Amino acid sequence: MQRPNFQVRRSRIHGRGLFALSACPARRKLGELGGEIITEREARRRARAAGESIKIVEFGDGTALDATRAGGPFGYVNHSCEPNAFMRRYKGHVEFYALRRVEAGEEVTCDYGETHHEGKLPCRCGSPKCNGRL
Ligand SMILES: [Zn+2]
């Protein structure tokens, strides 16, 4: 079975998002995001300096991935409190997997968990289970 195709386009959640162009079964690998592995402390310093435009994934073990300069469509995955995908660190990058079946045309979303926004950013994921904050 071939890898599903994705498109980056305007999202109702935030800025631009990543959308599946074809359906994808649960647990299938969707893609990956590369970048630079840095300490969590350095990640927070960069986030304070760059604001919202920075793409950082924190792993909760004191390290983080700065994917700001890495490019690629998976940098556009938005947060949702009721996501259809999850991410997993694998060596120096992050892999994205489908949490459930993702339908064609659906936006791919992840639960970011703890973020450098520290709950200061309003969440607009639109889910009935929304926490309201990021
Ligand atoms: Zn939400």
Backbone and ligand atoms as CSV (ligand in chain L), in Angstrom:
chain,resi,resn,atom,element,x,y,z
A,1,MET,N,N,0.840,-1.202,0.000
A,1,MET,CA,C,0.000,0.000,0.000
A,1,MET,C,C,0.875,1.252,0.000
A,2,GLN,N,N,0.520,2.210,-0.805
A,2,GLN,CA,C,1.357,3.408,-0.897
A,2,GLN,C,C,1.134,4.360,0.263
A,3,ARG,N,N,2.113,5.203,0.501
A,3,ARG,CA,C,2.017,6.249,1.509
A,3,ARG,C,C,0.934,7.247,1.113
A,4,PRO,N,N,0.168,7.691,2.098
A,4,PRO,CA,C,-0.835,8.703,1.751
A,4,PRO,C,C,-0.163,10.024,1.360
A,5,ASN,N,N,-0.861,10.789,0.550
A,5,ASN,CA,C,-0.345,12.091,0.140
A,5,ASN,C,C,-0.915,13.186,1.022
A,6,PHE,N,N,-0.136,14.222,1.175
A,6,PHE,CA,C,-0.550,15.326,2.049
A,6,PHE,C,C,-0.407,16.660,1.340
A,7,GLN,N,N,-1.152,17.619,1.830
A,7,GLN,CA,C,-1.092,18.964,1.283
A,7,GLN,C,C,-1.126,19.961,2.431
A,8,VAL,N,N,-0.290,20.990,2.315
A,8,VAL,CA,C,-0.303,22.069,3.306
A,8,VAL,C,C,-1.242,23.150,2.797
A,9,ARG,N,N,-2.247,23.463,3.599
A,9,ARG,CA,C,-3.145,24.558,3.228
A,9,ARG,C,C,-3.739,25.212,4.466
A,10,ARG,N,N,-4.482,26.269,4.246
A,10,ARG,CA,C,-5.050,27.043,5.351
A,10,ARG,C,C,-5.853,26.175,6.281
A,11,SER,N,N,-5.634,26.379,7.586
A,11,SER,CA,C,-6.305,25.570,8.591
A,11,SER,C,C,-7.244,26.424,9.415
A,12,ARG,N,N,-8.358,25.831,9.842
A,12,ARG,CA,C,-9.270,26.527,10.738
A,12,ARG,C,C,-8.692,26.611,12.153
A,13,ILE,N,N,-7.745,25.705,12.454
A,13,ILE,CA,C,-7.167,25.670,13.798
A,13,ILE,C,C,-6.145,26.776,13.975
A,14,HIS,N,N,-5.167,26.815,13.074
A,14,HIS,CA,C,-4.097,27.812,13.218
A,14,HIS,C,C,-3.302,27.902,11.919
A,15,GLY,N,N,-3.188,29.092,11.376
A,15,GLY,CA,C,-2.327,29.335,10.217
A,15,GLY,C,C,-2.542,28.324,9.113
A,16,ARG,N,N,-1.478,27.632,8.750
A,16,ARG,CA,C,-1.600,26.559,7.776
A,16,ARG,C,C,-1.493,25.219,8.485
A,17,GLY,N,N,-2.142,24.216,7.929
A,17,GLY,CA,C,-2.111,22.885,8.517
A,17,GLY,C,C,-1.810,21.854,7.452
A,18,LEU,N,N,-1.667,20.622,7.890
A,18,LEU,CA,C,-1.367,19.517,6.981
A,18,LEU,C,C,-2.630,18.685,6.796
A,19,PHE,N,N,-3.013,18.461,5.539
A,19,PHE,CA,C,-4.252,17.738,5.235
A,19,PHE,C,C,-3.953,16.471,4.449
A,20,ALA,N,N,-4.641,15.401,4.794
A,20,ALA,CA,C,-4.496,14.137,4.069
A,20,ALA,C,C,-5.287,14.223,2.770
A,21,LEU,N,N,-4.661,13.862,1.671
A,21,LEU,CA,C,-5.359,13.857,0.379
A,21,LEU,C,C,-5.983,12.494,0.104
A,22,SER,N,N,-5.516,11.487,0.843
A,22,SER,CA,C,-6.105,10.162,0.714
A,22,SER,C,C,-6.282,9.594,2.121
A,23,ALA,N,N,-7.202,8.649,2.268
A,23,ALA,CA,C,-7.456,8.061,3.591
A,23,ALA,C,C,-6.243,7.256,4.041
A,24,CYS,N,N,-6.063,7.186,5.341
A,24,CYS,CA,C,-4.921,6.461,5.901
A,24,CYS,C,C,-5.399,5.603,7.062
A,25,PRO,N,N,-5.088,4.301,7.077
A,25,PRO,CA,C,-5.534,3.449,8.178
A,25,PRO,C,C,-4.842,3.776,9.498
A,26,ALA,N,N,-5.472,3.368,10.591
A,26,ALA,CA,C,-4.906,3.578,11.925
A,26,ALA,C,C,-3.534,2.931,12.033
A,27,ARG,N,N,-2.663,3.545,12.810
A,27,ARG,CA,C,-1.319,3.058,13.139
A,27,ARG,C,C,-0.327,3.113,11.973
A,28,ARG,N,N,-0.768,3.570,10.817
A,28,ARG,CA,C,0.157,3.713,9.692
A,28,ARG,C,C,1.073,4.905,9.915
A,29,LYS,N,N,2.337,4.751,9.545
A,29,LYS,CA,C,3.261,5.883,9.625
A,29,LYS,C,C,2.887,6.909,8.561
A,30,LEU,N,N,2.766,8.148,8.995
A,30,LEU,CA,C,2.361,9.216,8.079
A,30,LEU,C,C,3.574,9.926,7.479
A,31,GLY,N,N,4.578,10.136,8.310
A,31,GLY,CA,C,5.757,10.845,7.826
A,31,GLY,C,C,6.631,11.236,8.980
A,32,GLU,N,N,7.623,12.049,8.714
A,32,GLU,CA,C,8.522,12.452,9.783
A,32,GLU,C,C,8.978,13.889,9.653
A,33,LEU,N,N,9.524,14.350,10.753
A,33,LEU,CA,C,9.976,15.725,10.854
A,33,LEU,C,C,11.393,15.711,11.389
A,34,GLY,N,N,12.295,16.303,10.659
A,34,GLY,CA,C,13.688,16.363,11.090
A,34,GLY,C,C,13.970,17.681,11.780
A,35,GLY,N,N,15.203,17.923,12.077
A,35,GLY,CA,C,15.566,19.188,12.701
A,35,GLY,C,C,16.805,19.038,13.536
A,36,GLU,N,N,16.926,19.907,14.506
A,36,GLU,CA,C,18.109,19.974,15.340
A,36,GLU,C,C,17.717,19.583,16.760
A,37,ILE,N,N,18.435,18.602,17.348
A,37,ILE,CA,C,18.177,18.213,18.736
A,37,ILE,C,C,18.926,19.183,19.656
A,38,ILE,N,N,18.173,19.806,20.535
A,38,ILE,CA,C,18.743,20.791,21.462
A,38,ILE,C,C,18.221,20.494,22.866
A,39,THR,N,N,18.757,21.182,23.856
A,39,THR,CA,C,18.234,20.998,25.209
A,39,THR,C,C,16.907,21.747,25.330
A,40,GLU,N,N,16.100,21.302,26.299
A,40,GLU,CA,C,14.825,21.945,26.527
A,40,GLU,C,C,15.018,23.414,26.913
A,41,ARG,N,N,16.063,23.660,27.673
A,41,ARG,CA,C,16.365,25.030,28.093
A,41,ARG,C,C,16.647,25.916,26.890
A,42,GLU,N,N,17.457,25.395,25.946
A,42,GLU,CA,C,17.754,26.138,24.720
A,42,GLU,C,C,16.477,26.313,23.879
A,43,ALA,N,N,15.633,25.279,23.880
A,43,ALA,CA,C,14.363,25.358,23.134
A,43,ALA,C,C,13.507,26.499,23.665
A,44,ARG,N,N,13.437,26.620,24.980
A,44,ARG,CA,C,12.611,27.681,25.574
A,44,ARG,C,C,13.209,29.054,25.311
A,45,ARG,N,N,14.529,29.126,25.312
A,45,ARG,CA,C,15.183,30.391,25.007
A,45,ARG,C,C,14.856,30.813,23.570
A,46,ARG,N,N,14.950,29.848,22.634
A,46,ARG,CA,C,14.641,30.147,21.235
A,46,ARG,C,C,13.177,30.518,21.055
A,47,ALA,N,N,12.301,29.828,21.792
A,47,ALA,CA,C,10.864,30.095,21.675
A,47,ALA,C,C,10.540,31.509,22.149
A,48,ARG,N,N,11.190,31.918,23.241
A,48,ARG,CA,C,10.953,33.284,23.740
A,48,ARG,C,C,11.414,34.317,22.727
A,49,ALA,N,N,12.514,34.029,22.045
A,49,ALA,CA,C,13.080,34.967,21.089
A,49,ALA,C,C,12.268,35.010,19.796
A,50,ALA,N,N,11.704,33.871,19.389
A,50,ALA,CA,C,11.084,33.784,18.064
A,50,ALA,C,C,9.565,33.877,18.101
A,51,GLY,N,N,8.955,33.655,19.249
A,51,GLY,CA,C,7.499,33.730,19.334
A,51,GLY,C,C,6.834,32.528,18.698
A,52,GLU,N,N,5.664,32.758,18.139
A,52,GLU,CA,C,4.802,31.673,17.675
A,52,GLU,C,C,5.290,30.953,16.428
A,53,SER,N,N,6.202,31.587,15.686
A,53,SER,CA,C,6.564,31.026,14.383
A,53,SER,C,C,7.540,29.856,14.512
A,54,ILE,N,N,8.015,29.595,15.718
A,54,ILE,CA,C,9.017,28.548,15.911
A,54,ILE,C,C,8.336,27.179,15.986
A,55,LYS,N,N,9.037,26.148,15.485
A,55,LYS,CA,C,8.477,24.791,15.508
A,55,LYS,C,C,9.329,23.917,16.397
A,56,ILE,N,N,8.892,23.774,17.637
A,56,ILE,CA,C,9.668,23.012,18.607
A,56,ILE,C,C,8.824,21.883,19.188
A,57,VAL,N,N,9.422,20.704,19.279
A,57,VAL,CA,C,8.779,19.575,19.933
A,57,VAL,C,C,9.611,19.229,21.154
A,58,GLU,N,N,8.987,19.248,22.334
A,58,GLU,CA,C,9.701,18.870,23.547
A,58,GLU,C,C,9.421,17.396,23.851
A,59,PHE,N,N,10.471,16.681,24.267
A,59,PHE,CA,C,10.323,15.246,24.492
A,59,PHE,C,C,10.090,14.882,25.947
A,60,GLY,N,N,10.212,15.865,26.845
A,60,GLY,CA,C,9.964,15.595,28.252
A,60,GLY,C,C,11.138,14.951,28.965
A,61,ASP,N,N,12.272,14.784,28.300
A,61,ASP,CA,C,13.459,14.198,28.927
A,61,ASP,C,C,14.596,15.209,28.968
A,62,GLY,N,N,14.227,16.488,28.829
A,62,GLY,CA,C,15.246,17.529,28.852
A,62,GLY,C,C,15.758,17.908,27.473
A,63,THR,N,N,15.309,17.176,26.454
A,63,THR,CA,C,15.718,17.513,25.096
A,63,THR,C,C,14.499,17.912,24.265
A,64,ALA,N,N,14.781,18.552,23.146
A,64,ALA,CA,C,13.724,19.022,22.264
A,64,ALA,C,C,14.226,19.022,20.829
A,65,LEU,N,N,13.289,19.076,19.904
A,65,LEU,CA,C,13.621,19.147,18.480
A,65,LEU,C,C,13.210,20.518,17.970
A,66,ASP,N,N,14.159,21.229,17.377
A,66,ASP,CA,C,13.829,22.479,16.707
A,66,ASP,C,C,13.730,22.184,15.217
A,67,ALA,N,N,12.491,22.181,14.712
A,67,ALA,CA,C,12.251,21.840,13.310
A,67,ALA,C,C,11.995,23.086,12.468
A,68,THR,N,N,12.304,24.249,13.024
A,68,THR,CA,C,11.997,25.500,12.337
A,68,THR,C,C,12.646,25.569,10.960
A,69,ARG,N,N,13.910,25.166,10.903
A,69,ARG,CA,C,14.624,25.278,9.619
A,69,ARG,C,C,14.595,23.978,8.818
A,70,ALA,N,N,14.014,22.934,9.386
A,70,ALA,CA,C,14.041,21.636,8.714
A,70,ALA,C,C,13.139,21.613,7.492
A,71,GLY,N,N,12.053,22.376,7.525
A,71,GLY,CA,C,11.116,22.377,6.413
A,71,GLY,C,C,10.357,21.072,6.337
A,72,GLY,N,N,9.643,20.875,5.245
A,72,GLY,CA,C,8.861,19.654,5.085
A,72,GLY,C,C,7.463,19.839,5.622
A,73,PRO,N,N,6.516,19.093,5.072
A,73,PRO,CA,C,5.103,19.300,5.396
A,73,PRO,C,C,4.740,18.997,6.840
A,74,PHE,N,N,5.498,18.134,7.529
A,74,PHE,CA,C,5.082,17.744,8.881
A,74,PHE,C,C,5.379,18.810,9.942
A,75,GLY,N,N,6.044,19.860,9.526
A,75,GLY,CA,C,6.185,21.017,10.399
A,75,GLY,C,C,4.875,21.777,10.550
A,76,TYR,N,N,3.885,21.453,9.713
A,76,TYR,CA,C,2.611,22.177,9.736
A,76,TYR,C,C,1.518,21.467,10.518
A,77,VAL,N,N,1.845,20.338,11.132
A,77,VAL,CA,C,0.833,19.608,11.900
A,77,VAL,C,C,0.417,20.448,13.112
A,78,ASN,N,N,-0.862,20.744,13.196
A,78,ASN,CA,C,-1.384,21.554,14.299
A,78,ASN,C,C,-1.752,20.697,15.500
A,79,HIS,N,N,-1.860,21.372,16.639
A,79,HIS,CA,C,-2.307,20.702,17.862
A,79,HIS,C,C,-3.822,20.545,17.855
A,80,SER,N,N,-4.295,19.411,18.379
A,80,SER,CA,C,-5.711,19.262,18.691
A,80,SER,C,C,-5.816,18.522,20.008
A,81,CYS,N,N,-6.834,18.875,20.795
A,81,CYS,CA,C,-7.059,18.162,22.059
A,81,CYS,C,C,-7.683,16.798,21.787
A,82,GLU,N,N,-8.143,16.571,20.565
A,82,GLU,CA,C,-8.692,15.282,20.151
A,82,GLU,C,C,-8.037,14.914,18.819
A,83,PRO,N,N,-6.759,14.542,18.868
A,83,PRO,CA,C,-5.974,14.391,17.631
A,83,PRO,C,C,-6.266,13.096,16.880
A,84,ASN,N,N,-5.853,13.048,15.619
A,84,ASN,CA,C,-5.970,11.809,14.842
A,84,ASN,C,C,-4.600,11.195,14.583
A,85,ALA,N,N,-3.544,11.826,15.130
A,85,ALA,CA,C,-2.194,11.308,14.942
A,85,ALA,C,C,-1.381,11.526,16.208
A,86,PHE,N,N,-0.262,10.828,16.315
A,86,PHE,CA,C,0.646,11.065,17.444
A,86,PHE,C,C,2.070,11.060,16.920
A,87,MET,N,N,2.960,11.653,17.708
A,87,MET,CA,C,4.352,11.683,17.285
A,87,MET,C,C,5.221,10.952,18.274
A,88,ARG,N,N,6.316,10.414,17.758
A,88,ARG,CA,C,7.222,9.604,18.549
A,88,ARG,C,C,8.633,9.990,18.145
A,89,ARG,N,N,9.481,10.176,19.140
A,89,ARG,CA,C,10.859,10.496,18.810
A,89,ARG,C,C,11.580,9.248,18.352
A,90,TYR,N,N,12.291,9.345,17.287
A,90,TYR,CA,C,13.133,8.248,16.833
A,90,TYR,C,C,14.490,8.827,16.469
A,91,LYS,N,N,15.498,8.531,17.286
A,91,LYS,CA,C,16.834,9.116,17.110
A,91,LYS,C,C,16.722,10.624,16.961
A,92,GLY,N,N,17.218,11.181,15.874
A,92,GLY,CA,C,17.245,12.636,15.741
A,92,GLY,C,C,16.045,13.249,15.054
A,93,HIS,N,N,14.923,12.517,14.985
A,93,HIS,CA,C,13.753,13.118,14.357
A,93,HIS,C,C,12.481,12.632,15.029
A,94,VAL,N,N,11.364,13.119,14.544
A,94,VAL,CA,C,10.062,12.750,15.084
A,94,VAL,C,C,9.274,12.061,13.989
A,95,GLU,N,N,8.656,10.940,14.345
A,95,GLU,CA,C,7.814,10.229,13.381
A,95,GLU,C,C,6.348,10.433,13.752
A,96,PHE,N,N,5.520,10.565,12.747
A,96,PHE,CA,C,4.078,10.754,12.946
A,96,PHE,C,C,3.335,9.495,12.512
A,97,TYR,N,N,2.421,9.035,13.381
A,97,TYR,CA,C,1.613,7.852,13.087
A,97,TYR,C,C,0.142,8.197,13.235
A,98,ALA,N,N,-0.708,7.508,12.466
A,98,ALA,CA,C,-2.147,7.711,12.579
A,98,ALA,C,C,-2.649,7.042,13.857
A,99,LEU,N,N,-3.380,7.784,14.660
A,99,LEU,CA,C,-3.940,7.288,15.911
A,99,LEU,C,C,-5.218,6.488,15.620
A,100,ARG,N,N,-5.884,6.895,14.595
A,100,ARG,CA,C,-7.089,6.220,14.109
A,100,ARG,C,C,-7.108,6.427,12.595
A,101,ARG,N,N,-8.143,5.927,11.939
A,101,ARG,CA,C,-8.233,6.137,10.501
A,101,ARG,C,C,-8.367,7.635,10.210
A,102,VAL,N,N,-7.551,8.124,9.297
A,102,VAL,CA,C,-7.616,9.530,8.882
A,102,VAL,C,C,-8.282,9.559,7.516
A,103,GLU,N,N,-9.364,10.325,7.416
A,103,GLU,CA,C,-10.110,10.375,6.165
A,103,GLU,C,C,-9.461,11.352,5.173
A,104,ALA,N,N,-9.714,11.132,3.893
A,104,ALA,CA,C,-9.229,12.053,2.867
A,104,ALA,C,C,-9.818,13.437,3.125
A,105,GLY,N,N,-8.998,14.446,3.077
A,105,GLY,CA,C,-9.453,15.817,3.293
A,105,GLY,C,C,-9.380,16.261,4.737
A,106,GLU,N,N,-9.085,15.338,5.643
A,106,GLU,CA,C,-9.026,15.662,7.063
A,106,GLU,C,C,-7.674,16.298,7.421
A,107,GLU,N,N,-7.702,17.236,8.340
A,107,GLU,CA,C,-6.444,17.805,8.816
A,107,GLU,C,C,-5.776,16.836,9.782
A,108,VAL,N,N,-4.461,16.674,9.618
A,108,VAL,CA,C,-3.683,15.824,10.527
A,108,VAL,C,C,-3.344,16.648,11.775
A,109,THR,N,N,-3.687,16.109,12.954
A,109,THR,CA,C,-3.440,16.837,14.200
A,109,THR,C,C,-2.787,15.926,15.235
A,110,CYS,N,N,-2.020,16.543,16.128
A,110,CYS,CA,C,-1.359,15.839,17.219
A,110,CYS,C,C,-1.684,16.537,18.522
A,111,ASP,N,N,-1.615,15.799,19.613
A,111,ASP,CA,C,-1.666,16.421,20.925
A,111,ASP,C,C,-0.231,16.798,21.283
A,112,TYR,N,N,0.068,18.071,21.338
A,112,TYR,CA,C,1.430,18.527,21.616
A,112,TYR,C,C,1.838,18.234,23.050
A,113,GLY,N,N,0.860,17.994,23.926
A,113,GLY,CA,C,1.200,17.817,25.333
A,113,GLY,C,C,1.705,19.120,25.920
A,114,GLU,N,N,2.696,19.023,26.788
A,114,GLU,CA,C,3.299,20.215,27.369
A,114,GLU,C,C,4.018,20.985,26.272
A,115,THR,N,N,3.778,22.259,26.180
A,115,THR,CA,C,4.462,23.042,25.152
A,115,THR,C,C,5.169,24.232,25.771
A,116,HIS,N,N,6.001,24.843,24.958
A,116,HIS,CA,C,6.725,26.034,25.403
A,116,HIS,C,C,5.785,27.222,25.565
A,117,HIS,N,N,4.533,27.077,25.097
A,117,HIS,CA,C,3.572,28.171,25.297
A,117,HIS,C,C,3.082,28.205,26.741
A,118,GLU,N,N,3.282,27.102,27.455
A,118,GLU,CA,C,2.967,27.032,28.882
A,118,GLU,C,C,1.533,27.452,29.199
A,119,GLY,N,N,0.615,27.049,28.343
A,119,GLY,CA,C,-0.793,27.309,28.614
A,119,GLY,C,C,-1.245,28.736,28.359
A,120,LYS,N,N,-0.400,29.512,27.666
A,120,LYS,CA,C,-0.753,30.917,27.454
A,120,LYS,C,C,-1.451,31.158,26.115
A,121,LEU,N,N,-1.466,30.138,25.284
A,121,LEU,CA,C,-2.023,30.305,23.940
A,121,LEU,C,C,-3.418,29.683,23.894
A,122,PRO,N,N,-4.428,30.434,23.444
A,122,PRO,CA,C,-5.753,29.824,23.356
A,122,PRO,C,C,-5.768,28.716,22.298
A,123,CYS,N,N,-6.441,27.610,22.596
A,123,CYS,CA,C,-6.548,26.514,21.632
A,123,CYS,C,C,-7.811,26.698,20.816
A,124,ARG,N,N,-7.699,26.525,19.513
A,124,ARG,CA,C,-8.852,26.662,18.625
A,124,ARG,C,C,-9.120,25.369,17.868
A,125,CYS,N,N,-8.818,24.247,18.502
A,125,CYS,CA,C,-8.941,22.979,17.773
A,125,CYS,C,C,-10.396,22.631,17.467
A,126,GLY,N,N,-11.339,23.178,18.226
A,126,GLY,CA,C,-12.755,22.966,17.900
A,126,GLY,C,C,-13.323,21.661,18.428
A,127,SER,N,N,-12.506,20.866,19.123
A,127,SER,CA,C,-12.996,19.598,19.651
A,127,SER,C,C,-13.882,19.832,20.872
A,128,PRO,N,N,-14.931,19.009,21.043
A,128,PRO,CA,C,-15.726,19.108,22.267
A,128,PRO,C,C,-14.899,18.835,23.521
A,129,LYS,N,N,-13.771,18.129,23.351
A,129,LYS,CA,C,-12.896,17.820,24.492
A,129,LYS,C,C,-11.792,18.852,24.675
A,130,CYS,N,N,-11.925,19.990,24.013
A,130,CYS,CA,C,-10.843,20.980,24.014
A,130,CYS,C,C,-10.547,21.495,25.417
A,131,ASN,N,N,-9.250,21.574,25.745
A,131,ASN,CA,C,-8.801,22.119,27.035
A,131,ASN,C,C,-8.854,23.639,27.068
A,132,GLY,N,N,-8.953,24.245,25.881
A,132,GLY,CA,C,-9.027,25.702,25.792
A,132,GLY,C,C,-7.704,26.420,25.705
A,133,ARG,N,N,-6.625,25.741,26.134
A,133,ARG,CA,C,-5.312,26.399,26.181
A,133,ARG,C,C,-4.236,25.441,25.674
A,134,LEU,N,N,-3.141,26.056,25.247
A,134,LEU,CA,C,-1.981,25.276,24.819
A,134,LEU,C,C,-0.827,25.517,25.764
L,1,ZN,ZN,ZN,-8.158,22.267,21.877
